Amino acid sequence: MEQALLVLTNVADMESARILAHALVERRLAACVNMLPGVQSVYRWRDAIEEEAEVTLLIKTTAGRYGDLEQAVRDLHPYELPEIIALPIGVGLPGYLDWIAQETRKDINV
């Protein structure tokens, strides 16, 4: 079975989250994207401490699709430097992990 990944990114609002989520699922780069509004982020950017409300996206994909997914996020993301962090899913319900692999197959027409 192909390695499943959980990819994290944040965007500024739900509209940006929806656009990105739909594009990733439509292109079969992600099987599912959860949008979690109401996240407060504190970070340093260009020598200033920033605090912003954001929407976190939890993106389920596979290692084989990660490169294309990363490029799509970079192309579609509204931030100059988007957070894109991929974590391997070590254990999960086998049927769900199989579903992720099936929904992100490259050989299915988009």
C-alpha positions in Angstrom: 0.0 0.0 0.0 1.3 3.5 -0.9 2.3 5.7 2.0 -0.5 8.0 3.1 0.3 11.6 4.1 -1.4 14.3 6.1 -0.4 17.7 4.6 -1.1 20.9 6.6 -1.4 24.5 5.3 -3.1 27.6 6.5 -5.0 30.3 4.6 -6.5 33.6 5.6 -10.2 32.9 5.1 -12.8 30.3 4.2 -13.1 31.5 0.6 -9.4 30.8 0.0 -9.7 27.5 1.8 -12.7 26.4 -0.3 -10.9 27.3 -3.6 -7.8 25.4 -2.6 -9.7 22.4 -1.2 -11.9 22.0 -4.3 -8.9 22.4 -6.7 -6.9 19.7 -4.9 -9.8 17.2 -4.7 -10.9 17.9 -8.3 -7.4 17.3 -9.6 -7.2 14.0 -7.5 -4.2 15.4 -5.6 -6.1 14.9 -2.4 -8.8 12.4 -1.4 -10.2 14.8 1.3 -9.5 18.2 2.7 -10.8 19.3 6.1 -11.2 23.1 6.6 -10.8 24.2 10.3 -11.8 27.9 10.7 -11.0 29.9 13.8 -7.3 29.1 14.1 -5.2 31.9 15.7 -1.6 32.0 14.5 1.3 33.9 16.0 4.4 34.0 14.0 7.4 36.2 13.1 7.4 37.6 9.5 9.9 40.2 8.3 11.1 41.0 11.8 7.7 41.6 13.2 5.5 39.5 15.4 2.1 38.9 13.7 -1.1 37.5 15.0 -3.8 36.5 12.5 -7.0 34.4 12.2 -6.5 31.6 9.7 -8.2 28.5 8.4 -6.2 25.3 8.7 -6.4 22.7 5.9 -5.9 19.0 6.7 -5.1 17.4 3.3 -5.1 13.7 2.9 -3.0 12.4 0.0 -0.2 9.9 -0.8 3.6 10.2 -1.1 3.3 9.6 -4.8 1.1 12.6 -5.3 2.9 14.9 -2.9 5.1 16.6 -5.5 2.1 17.6 -7.7 0.1 18.6 -4.6 2.9 20.8 -3.3 3.2 22.5 -6.7 -0.6 23.1 -6.9 -0.7 24.6 -3.4 2.2 26.9 -4.2 0.5 28.0 -7.4 -2.9 28.5 -5.8 -2.0 29.7 -2.3 -2.6 33.4 -1.6 0.5 33.7 0.7 4.0 34.6 -0.5 5.5 31.7 1.5 2.8 29.1 2.3 3.2 26.7 5.1 3.2 23.2 3.5 4.1 20.4 6.0 3.6 16.7 5.2 3.4 14.1 7.9 3.4 10.4 7.2 0.3 8.5 8.4 1.9 5.6 10.2 -1.3 3.8 11.2 -4.9 4.1 10.3 -8.0 2.2 9.3 -6.9 0.1 6.4 -10.0 0.7 4.4 -9.7 4.5 4.8 -6.0 4.4 3.8 -6.9 2.3 0.7 -9.6 4.9 -0.1 -7.0 7.7 0.0 -4.8 5.8 -2.4 -7.7 5.1 -4.8 -9.0 8.6 -4.8 -5.5 10.1 -5.6 -4.5 7.6 -8.4 -2.8 9.3 -11.3 -4.3 7.0 -13.9 -7.9 8.1 -13.3 -9.0 10.9 -15.7 -9.6 14.2 -14.0 
